[in-house]
Amino acid sequence: MMSIAEILKGLSLSVINAGGSTGTHWWASGVNSSLLESVNPATSETITQIRACSADDYEHIVRESIAAFQQWRLVPAPKRGNSSG
């Protein structure tokens, strides 16, 4: 059986992970922000921790998503439909 550390590594996760994403990178600015625990309900073992985002983190994420939308909307619909990501 694989260990939790091996599973996290296979998913490109670590013991502590950022709680927000801009779609191109994960984001949580502060090391002082609270940590949420992901717990295995069968064993009560902590799987990993997620760093909570601050209001400023969410503002950063929203600004990046608006900028991405402003670029994406310029791509013609047929080309967007054929995009692989």
Biopython code that builds the backbone (N, CA, C, O; Angstrom):
import numpy as np
from Bio.PDB.StructureBuilder import StructureBuilder

atoms = [
    (1, "MET", "N", (0.841, -1.178, 0.000)),
    (1, "MET", "CA", (0.000, 0.000, 0.000)),
    (1, "MET", "C", (0.888, 1.244, 0.000)),
    (1, "MET", "O", (1.907, 1.287, 0.689)),
    (2, "MET", "N", (0.495, 2.254, -0.777)),
    (2, "MET", "CA", (1.261, 3.491, -0.857)),
    (2, "MET", "C", (1.033, 4.324, 0.404)),
    (2, "MET", "O", (-0.053, 4.320, 0.984)),
    (3, "SER", "N", (2.073, 5.030, 0.810)),
    (3, "SER", "CA", (1.953, 5.928, 1.958)),
    (3, "SER", "C", (1.286, 7.226, 1.513)),
    (3, "SER", "O", (1.199, 7.517, 0.320)),
    (4, "ILE", "N", (0.821, 7.992, 2.479)),
    (4, "ILE", "CA", (0.224, 9.298, 2.167)),
    (4, "ILE", "C", (1.241, 10.180, 1.457)),
    (4, "ILE", "O", (0.897, 10.868, 0.497)),
    (5, "ALA", "N", (2.482, 10.168, 1.916)),
    (5, "ALA", "CA", (3.525, 10.988, 1.284)),
    (5, "ALA", "C", (3.710, 10.607, -0.185)),
    (5, "ALA", "O", (3.884, 11.487, -1.028)),
    (6, "GLU", "N", (3.675, 9.317, -0.504)),
    (6, "GLU", "CA", (3.824, 8.872, -1.897)),
    (6, "GLU", "C", (2.639, 9.301, -2.751)),
    (6, "GLU", "O", (2.806, 9.705, -3.901)),
    (7, "ILE", "N", (1.453, 9.211, -2.186)),
    (7, "ILE", "CA", (0.250, 9.635, -2.917)),
    (7, "ILE", "C", (0.288, 11.130, -3.181)),
    (7, "ILE", "O", (0.014, 11.570, -4.297)),
    (8, "LEU", "N", (0.629, 11.924, -2.153)),
    (8, "LEU", "CA", (0.718, 13.377, -2.328)),
    (8, "LEU", "C", (1.748, 13.730, -3.386)),
    (8, "LEU", "O", (1.505, 14.589, -4.234)),
    (9, "LYS", "N", (2.900, 13.067, -3.340)),
    (9, "LYS", "CA", (3.954, 13.336, -4.324)),
    (9, "LYS", "C", (3.458, 13.017, -5.735)),
    (9, "LYS", "O", (3.727, 13.769, -6.672)),
    (10, "GLY", "N", (2.743, 11.919, -5.889)),
    (10, "GLY", "CA", (2.197, 11.549, -7.185)),
    (10, "GLY", "C", (1.182, 12.542, -7.724)),
    (10, "GLY", "O", (0.989, 12.650, -8.935)),
    (11, "LEU", "N", (0.535, 13.267, -6.818)),
    (11, "LEU", "CA", (-0.436, 14.290, -7.197)),
    (11, "LEU", "C", (0.171, 15.689, -7.249)),
    (11, "LEU", "O", (-0.544, 16.678, -7.416)),
    (12, "SER", "N", (1.488, 15.764, -7.107)),
    (12, "SER", "CA", (2.219, 17.040, -7.059)),
    (12, "SER", "C", (1.743, 17.915, -5.908)),
    (12, "SER", "O", (1.676, 19.138, -6.030)),
    (13, "LEU", "N", (1.414, 17.277, -4.792)),
    (13, "LEU", "CA", (1.011, 17.983, -3.582)),
    (13, "LEU", "C", (2.067, 17.788, -2.518)),
    (13, "LEU", "O", (2.903, 16.889, -2.611)),
    (14, "SER", "N", (2.023, 18.640, -1.503)),
    (14, "SER", "CA", (2.951, 18.510, -0.395)),
    (14, "SER", "C", (2.169, 18.430, 0.910)),
    (14, "SER", "O", (0.944, 18.307, 0.896)),
    (15, "VAL", "N", (2.861, 18.497, 2.017)),
    (15, "VAL", "CA", (2.210, 18.404, 3.315)),
    (15, "VAL", "C", (1.317, 19.622, 3.560)),
    (15, "VAL", "O", (0.248, 19.500, 4.158)),
    (16, "ILE", "N", (1.759, 20.805, 3.095)),
    (16, "ILE", "CA", (0.963, 22.035, 3.182)),
    (16, "ILE", "C", (0.812, 22.580, 1.769)),
    (16, "ILE", "O", (1.796, 22.721, 1.042)),
    (17, "ASN", "N", (-0.442, 22.890, 1.376)),
    (17, "ASN", "CA", (-0.741, 23.322, 0.010)),
    (17, "ASN", "C", (-1.511, 24.634, 0.012)),
    (17, "ASN", "O", (-2.247, 24.941, 0.949)),
    (18, "ALA", "N", (-1.325, 25.402, -1.061)),
    (18, "ALA", "CA", (-2.056, 26.659, -1.221)),
    (18, "ALA", "C", (-3.530, 26.369, -1.449)),
    (18, "ALA", "O", (-3.888, 25.373, -2.078)),
    (19, "GLY", "N", (-4.376, 27.242, -0.937)),
    (19, "GLY", "CA", (-5.809, 27.016, -1.007)),
    (19, "GLY", "C", (-6.523, 27.691, -2.161)),
    (19, "GLY", "O", (-7.726, 27.490, -2.328)),
    (20, "GLY", "N", (-5.839, 28.473, -2.953)),
    (20, "GLY", "CA", (-6.484, 29.144, -4.076)),
    (20, "GLY", "C", (-5.676, 28.946, -5.340)),
    (20, "GLY", "O", (-4.483, 28.647, -5.287)),
    (21, "SER", "N", (-6.330, 29.114, -6.477)),
    (21, "SER", "CA", (-5.643, 28.937, -7.751)),
    (21, "SER", "C", (-6.126, 29.973, -8.749)),
    (21, "SER", "O", (-7.307, 30.317, -8.794)),
    (22, "THR", "N", (-5.195, 30.460, -9.543)),
    (22, "THR", "CA", (-5.550, 31.365, -10.634)),
    (22, "THR", "C", (-5.802, 30.586, -11.916)),
    (22, "THR", "O", (-6.187, 31.167, -12.931)),
    (23, "GLY", "N", (-5.591, 29.295, -11.877)),
    (23, "GLY", "CA", (-5.722, 28.469, -13.070)),
    (23, "GLY", "C", (-4.372, 28.171, -13.685)),
    (23, "GLY", "O", (-4.196, 27.143, -14.339)),
    (24, "THR", "N", (-3.409, 29.070, -13.477)),
    (24, "THR", "CA", (-2.060, 28.822, -13.979)),
    (24, "THR", "C", (-1.089, 28.522, -12.849)),
    (24, "THR", "O", (-0.041, 27.915, -13.070)),
    (25, "HIS", "N", (-1.430, 28.942, -11.649)),
    (25, "HIS", "CA", (-0.605, 28.597, -10.490)),
    (25, "HIS", "C", (-1.447, 28.661, -9.217)),
    (25, "HIS", "O", (-2.468, 29.347, -9.154)),
    (26, "TRP", "N", (-0.989, 27.930, -8.215)),
    (26, "TRP", "CA", (-1.675, 27.925, -6.921)),
    (26, "TRP", "C", (-1.228, 29.133, -6.130)),
    (26, "TRP", "O", (-0.097, 29.600, -6.262)),
    (27, "TRP", "N", (-2.141, 29.637, -5.298)),
    (27, "TRP", "CA", (-1.871, 30.896, -4.641)),
    (27, "TRP", "C", (-2.402, 30.915, -3.219)),
    (27, "TRP", "O", (-3.550, 30.543, -2.975)),
    (28, "ALA", "N", (-1.597, 31.334, -2.308)),
    (28, "ALA", "CA", (-1.970, 31.727, -0.947)),
    (28, "ALA", "C", (-0.758, 32.486, -0.440)),
    (28, "ALA", "O", (0.312, 31.903, -0.261)),
    (29, "SER", "N", (-0.916, 33.769, -0.210)),
    (29, "SER", "CA", (0.243, 34.631, 0.016)),
    (29, "SER", "C", (0.899, 34.477, 1.370)),
    (29, "SER", "O", (2.121, 34.583, 1.474)),
    (30, "GLY", "N", (0.125, 34.230, 2.403)),
    (30, "GLY", "CA", (0.708, 34.346, 3.734)),
    (30, "GLY", "C", (1.042, 33.049, 4.412)),
    (30, "GLY", "O", (0.236, 32.119, 4.433)),
    (31, "VAL", "N", (2.226, 32.985, 4.965)),
    (31, "VAL", "CA", (2.572, 31.822, 5.766)),
    (31, "VAL", "C", (1.885, 31.895, 7.128)),
    (31, "VAL", "O", (1.853, 30.911, 7.867)),
    (32, "ASN", "N", (1.336, 33.064, 7.455)),
    (32, "ASN", "CA", (0.656, 33.235, 8.735)),
    (32, "ASN", "C", (-0.841, 32.951, 8.646)),
    (32, "ASN", "O", (-1.546, 33.051, 9.651)),
    (33, "SER", "N", (-1.331, 32.603, 7.472)),
    (33, "SER", "CA", (-2.763, 32.326, 7.349)),
    (33, "SER", "C", (-3.081, 30.975, 7.980)),
    (33, "SER", "O", (-2.201, 30.134, 8.161)),
    (34, "SER", "N", (-4.327, 30.788, 8.304)),
    (34, "SER", "CA", (-4.729, 29.559, 8.988)),
    (34, "SER", "C", (-4.624, 28.354, 8.057)),
    (34, "SER", "O", (-4.662, 28.481, 6.833)),
    (35, "LEU", "N", (-4.493, 27.199, 8.666)),
    (35, "LEU", "CA", (-4.401, 25.953, 7.914)),
    (35, "LEU", "C", (-5.655, 25.128, 8.152)),
    (35, "LEU", "O", (-6.110, 24.971, 9.285)),
    (36, "LEU", "N", (-6.203, 24.602, 7.063)),
    (36, "LEU", "CA", (-7.334, 23.689, 7.134)),
    (36, "LEU", "C", (-6.783, 22.284, 6.968)),
    (36, "LEU", "O", (-5.883, 22.064, 6.158)),
    (37, "GLU", "N", (-7.304, 21.346, 7.713)),
    (37, "GLU", "CA", (-6.818, 19.979, 7.612)),
    (37, "GLU", "C", (-7.757, 19.128, 6.781)),
    (37, "GLU", "O", (-8.976, 19.187, 6.940)),
    (38, "SER", "N", (-7.174, 18.335, 5.891)),
    (38, "SER", "CA", (-7.917, 17.318, 5.166)),
    (38, "SER", "C", (-7.674, 16.011, 5.912)),
    (38, "SER", "O", (-6.534, 15.571, 6.063)),
    (39, "VAL", "N", (-8.760, 15.397, 6.375)),
    (39, "VAL", "CA", (-8.652, 14.237, 7.257)),
    (39, "VAL", "C", (-9.296, 13.018, 6.605)),
    (39, "VAL", "O", (-10.376, 13.108, 6.022)),
    (40, "ASN", "N", (-8.621, 11.885, 6.710)),
    (40, "ASN", "CA", (-9.173, 10.613, 6.252)),
    (40, "ASN", "C", (-10.298, 10.223, 7.220)),
    (40, "ASN", "O", (-10.030, 9.972, 8.395)),
    (41, "PRO", "N", (-11.542, 10.167, 6.752)),
    (41, "PRO", "CA", (-12.644, 9.876, 7.668)),
    (41, "PRO", "C", (-12.621, 8.453, 8.232)),
    (41, "PRO", "O", (-13.224, 8.187, 9.271)),
    (42, "ALA", "N", (-11.937, 7.556, 7.559)),
    (42, "ALA", "CA", (-11.886, 6.164, 8.037)),
    (42, "ALA", "C", (-10.904, 5.988, 9.184)),
    (42, "ALA", "O", (-11.096, 5.134, 10.049)),
    (43, "THR", "N", (-9.834, 6.811, 9.188)),
    (43, "THR", "CA", (-8.785, 6.623, 10.189)),
    (43, "THR", "C", (-8.570, 7.837, 11.083)),
    (43, "THR", "O", (-7.848, 7.757, 12.076)),
    (44, "SER", "N", (-9.189, 8.955, 10.739)),
    (44, "SER", "CA", (-8.983, 10.251, 11.420)),
    (44, "SER", "C", (-7.556, 10.776, 11.260)),
    (44, "SER", "O", (-7.144, 11.694, 11.968)),
    (45, "GLU", "N", (-6.810, 10.190, 10.329)),
    (45, "GLU", "CA", (-5.436, 10.622, 10.075)),
    (45, "GLU", "C", (-5.448, 11.853, 9.172)),
    (45, "GLU", "O", (-6.197, 11.913, 8.197)),
    (46, "THR", "N", (-4.602, 12.842, 9.511)),
    (46, "THR", "CA", (-4.470, 14.025, 8.661)),
    (46, "THR", "C", (-3.775, 13.632, 7.371)),
    (46, "THR", "O", (-2.699, 13.035, 7.388)),
    (47, "ILE", "N", (-4.400, 13.973, 6.254)),
    (47, "ILE", "CA", (-3.829, 13.666, 4.944)),
    (47, "ILE", "C", (-2.886, 14.790, 4.528)),
    (47, "ILE", "O", (-1.734, 14.545, 4.169)),
    (48, "THR", "N", (-3.381, 16.015, 4.578)),
    (48, "THR", "CA", (-2.597, 17.186, 4.190)),
    (48, "THR", "C", (-3.241, 18.406, 4.824)),
    (48, "THR", "O", (-4.313, 18.311, 5.423)),
    (49, "GLN", "N", (-2.583, 19.554, 4.691)),
    (49, "GLN", "CA", (-3.133, 20.809, 5.182)),
    (49, "GLN", "C", (-3.218, 21.789, 4.019)),
    (49, "GLN", "O", (-2.390, 21.769, 3.108)),
    (50, "ILE", "N", (-4.222, 22.637, 4.067)),
    (50, "ILE", "CA", (-4.457, 23.616, 3.013)),
    (50, "ILE", "C", (-4.384, 24.997, 3.624)),
    (50, "ILE", "O", (-5.074, 25.297, 4.599)),
    (51, "ARG", "N", (-3.537, 25.843, 3.040)),
    (51, "ARG", "CA", (-3.389, 27.211, 3.530)),
    (51, "ARG", "C", (-4.587, 28.036, 3.066)),
    (51, "ARG", "O", (-4.860, 28.129, 1.869)),
    (52, "ALA", "N", (-5.289, 28.625, 4.006)),
    (52, "ALA", "CA", (-6.454, 29.451, 3.680)),
    (52, "ALA", "C", (-6.015, 30.731, 2.979)),
    (52, "ALA", "O", (-4.949, 31.276, 3.268)),
    (53, "CYS", "N", (-6.837, 31.199, 2.064)),
    (53, "CYS", "CA", (-6.557, 32.437, 1.355)),
    (53, "CYS", "C", (-7.136, 33.612, 2.134)),
    (53, "CYS", "O", (-8.159, 33.493, 2.809)),
    (54, "SER", "N", (-6.466, 34.730, 2.025)),
    (54, "SER", "CA", (-6.952, 35.963, 2.627)),
    (54, "SER", "C", (-7.837, 36.691, 1.613)),
    (54, "SER", "O", (-7.930, 36.285, 0.454)),
    (55, "ALA", "N", (-8.468, 37.742, 2.051)),
    (55, "ALA", "CA", (-9.265, 38.561, 1.131)),
    (55, "ALA", "C", (-8.381, 39.106, 0.013)),
    (55, "ALA", "O", (-8.809, 39.168, -1.139)),
    (56, "ASP", "N", (-7.148, 39.504, 0.345)),
    (56, "ASP", "CA", (-6.218, 40.001, -0.679)),
    (56, "ASP", "C", (-5.856, 38.911, -1.678)),
    (56, "ASP", "O", (-5.711, 39.181, -2.870)),
    (57, "ASP", "N", (-5.708, 37.671, -1.191)),
    (57, "ASP", "CA", (-5.437, 36.548, -2.094)),
    (57, "ASP", "C", (-6.578, 36.388, -3.095)),
    (57, "ASP", "O", (-6.344, 36.220, -4.291)),
    (58, "TYR", "N", (-7.807, 36.441, -2.600)),
    (58, "TYR", "CA", (-8.956, 36.304, -3.501)),
    (58, "TYR", "C", (-9.031, 37.448, -4.493)),
    (58, "TYR", "O", (-9.397, 37.239, -5.649)),
    (59, "GLU", "N", (-8.689, 38.656, -4.062)),
    (59, "GLU", "CA", (-8.654, 39.787, -4.993)),
    (59, "GLU", "C", (-7.621, 39.547, -6.088)),
    (59, "GLU", "O", (-7.875, 39.849, -7.254)),
    (60, "HIS", "N", (-6.465, 39.010, -5.726)),
    (60, "HIS", "CA", (-5.420, 38.672, -6.701)),
    (60, "HIS", "C", (-5.948, 37.650, -7.712)),
    (60, "HIS", "O", (-5.756, 37.800, -8.919)),
    (61, "ILE", "N", (-6.603, 36.627, -7.213)),
    (61, "ILE", "CA", (-7.146, 35.571, -8.071)),
    (61, "ILE", "C", (-8.200, 36.134, -9.020)),
    (61, "ILE", "O", (-8.217, 35.789, -10.202)),
    (62, "VAL", "N", (-9.070, 36.988, -8.515)),
    (62, "VAL", "CA", (-10.106, 37.596, -9.360)),
    (62, "VAL", "C", (-9.470, 38.474, -10.434)),
    (62, "VAL", "O", (-9.882, 38.416, -11.593)),
    (63, "ARG", "N", (-8.475, 39.285, -10.073)),
    (63, "ARG", "CA", (-7.796, 40.137, -11.070)),
    (63, "ARG", "C", (-7.172, 39.283, -12.173)),
    (63, "ARG", "O", (-7.286, 39.617, -13.352)),
    (64, "GLU", "N", (-6.521, 38.196, -11.803)),
    (64, "GLU", "CA", (-5.902, 37.325, -12.813)),
    (64, "GLU", "C", (-6.952, 36.660, -13.695)),
    (64, "GLU", "O", (-6.739, 36.503, -14.897)),
    (65, "SER", "N", (-8.082, 36.270, -13.114)),
    (65, "SER", "CA", (-9.123, 35.623, -13.921)),
    (65, "SER", "C", (-9.773, 36.622, -14.880)),
    (65, "SER", "O", (-10.130, 36.257, -16.000)),
    (66, "ILE", "N", (-9.927, 37.868, -14.455)),
    (66, "ILE", "CA", (-10.466, 38.902, -15.348)),
    (66, "ILE", "C", (-9.509, 39.133, -16.513)),
    (66, "ILE", "O", (-9.940, 39.236, -17.661)),
    (67, "ALA", "N", (-8.218, 39.214, -16.224)),
    (67, "ALA", "CA", (-7.220, 39.408, -17.287)),
    (67, "ALA", "C", (-7.233, 38.234, -18.262)),
    (67, "ALA", "O", (-7.133, 38.435, -19.472)),
    (68, "ALA", "N", (-7.354, 37.014, -17.750)),
    (68, "ALA", "CA", (-7.404, 35.835, -18.624)),
    (68, "ALA", "C", (-8.655, 35.871, -19.493)),
    (68, "ALA", "O", (-8.591, 35.557, -20.682)),
    (69, "PHE", "N", (-9.788, 36.248, -18.916)),
    (69, "PHE", "CA", (-11.026, 36.338, -19.690)),
    (69, "PHE", "C", (-10.901, 37.382, -20.799)),
    (69, "PHE", "O", (-11.346, 37.157, -21.924)),
    (70, "GLN", "N", (-10.292, 38.526, -20.473)),
    (70, "GLN", "CA", (-10.163, 39.587, -21.478)),
    (70, "GLN", "C", (-9.331, 39.127, -22.671)),
    (70, "GLN", "O", (-9.571, 39.577, -23.792)),
    (71, "GLN", "N", (-8.365, 38.245, -22.458)),
    (71, "GLN", "CA", (-7.586, 37.691, -23.566)),
    (71, "GLN", "C", (-8.365, 36.593, -24.295)),
    (71, "GLN", "O", (-8.387, 36.555, -25.525)),
    (72, "TRP", "N", (-8.992, 35.717, -23.544)),
    (72, "TRP", "CA", (-9.701, 34.564, -24.104)),
    (72, "TRP", "C", (-10.879, 34.991, -24.963)),
    (72, "TRP", "O", (-11.175, 34.351, -25.972)),
    (73, "ARG", "N", (-11.557, 36.070, -24.574)),
    (73, "ARG", "CA", (-12.728, 36.496, -25.344)),
    (73, "ARG", "C", (-12.358, 37.015, -26.729)),
    (73, "ARG", "O", (-13.223, 37.130, -27.598)),
    (74, "LEU", "N", (-11.088, 37.329, -26.941)),
    (74, "LEU", "CA", (-10.632, 37.791, -28.253)),
    (74, "LEU", "C", (-10.379, 36.643, -29.217)),
    (74, "LEU", "O", (-10.224, 36.861, -30.418)),
    (75, "VAL", "N", (-10.336, 35.433, -28.703)),
    (75, "VAL", "CA", (-10.112, 34.253, -29.544)),
    (75, "VAL", "C", (-11.449, 33.889, -30.205)),
    (75, "VAL", "O", (-12.451, 33.737, -29.505)),
    (76, "PRO", "N", (-11.485, 33.749, -31.530)),
    (76, "PRO", "CA", (-12.737, 33.411, -32.208)),
    (76, "PRO", "C", (-13.324, 32.093, -31.673)),
    (76, "PRO", "O", (-12.592, 31.159, -31.346)),
    (77, "ALA", "N", (-14.650, 32.045, -31.592)),
    (77, "ALA", "CA", (-15.339, 30.883, -31.021)),
    (77, "ALA", "C", (-14.915, 29.552, -31.658)),
    (77, "ALA", "O", (-14.692, 28.591, -30.922)),
    (78, "PRO", "N", (-14.794, 29.447, -32.992)),
    (78, "PRO", "CA", (-14.378, 28.164, -33.571)),
    (78, "PRO", "C", (-12.993, 27.725, -33.070)),
    (78, "PRO", "O", (-12.750, 26.542, -32.832)),
    (79, "LYS", "N", (-12.110, 28.692, -32.919)),
    (79, "LYS", "CA", (-10.766, 28.358, -32.435)),
    (79, "LYS", "C", (-10.813, 27.952, -30.949)),
    (79, "LYS", "O", (-10.105, 27.034, -30.536)),
    (80, "ARG", "N", (-11.647, 28.634, -30.149)),
    (80, "ARG", "CA", (-11.809, 28.241, -28.738)),
    (80, "ARG", "C", (-12.345, 26.825, -28.647)),
    (80, "ARG", "O", (-11.924, 26.055, -27.784)),
    (81, "GLY", "N", (-13.274, 26.473, -29.531)),
    (81, "GLY", "CA", (-13.875, 25.133, -29.529)),
    (81, "GLY", "C", (-12.873, 24.050, -29.880)),
    (81, "GLY", "O", (-13.011, 22.907, -29.442)),
    (82, "ASN", "N", (-11.871, 24.398, -30.663)),
    (82, "ASN", "CA", (-10.851, 23.420, -31.064)),
    (82, "ASN", "C", (-9.670, 23.398, -30.114)),
    (82, "ASN", "O", (-8.746, 22.606, -30.297)),
    (83, "SER", "N", (-9.684, 24.261, -29.096)),
    (83, "SER", "CA", (-8.560, 24.358, -28.167)),
    (83, "SER", "C", (-8.470, 23.121, -27.311)),
    (83, "SER", "O", (-9.488, 22.577, -26.885)),
    (84, "SER", "N", (-7.247, 22.671, -27.056)),
    (84, "SER", "CA", (-7.048, 21.528, -26.162)),
    (84, "SER", "C", (-6.663, 21.990, -24.779)),
    (84, "SER", "O", (-6.163, 21.188, -23.991)),
    (85, "GLY", "N", (-6.870, 23.220, -24.458)),
    (85, "GLY", "CA", (-6.581, 23.677, -23.106)),
    (85, "GLY", "C", (-5.779, 24.860, -23.151)),
    (85, "GLY", "O", (-5.425, 25.405, -22.105)),
]
sb = StructureBuilder()
sb.init_structure("model")
sb.init_model(0)
sb.init_chain("A")
sb.init_seg("    ")
for serial, (resi, resn, name, xyz) in enumerate(atoms, 1):
    if name == "N":
        sb.init_residue(resn, " ", resi, " ")
    sb.init_atom(name, np.array(xyz, "f"), 0.0, 1.0, " ", f" {name:<3s}", serial, name[0])
structure = sb.get_structure()
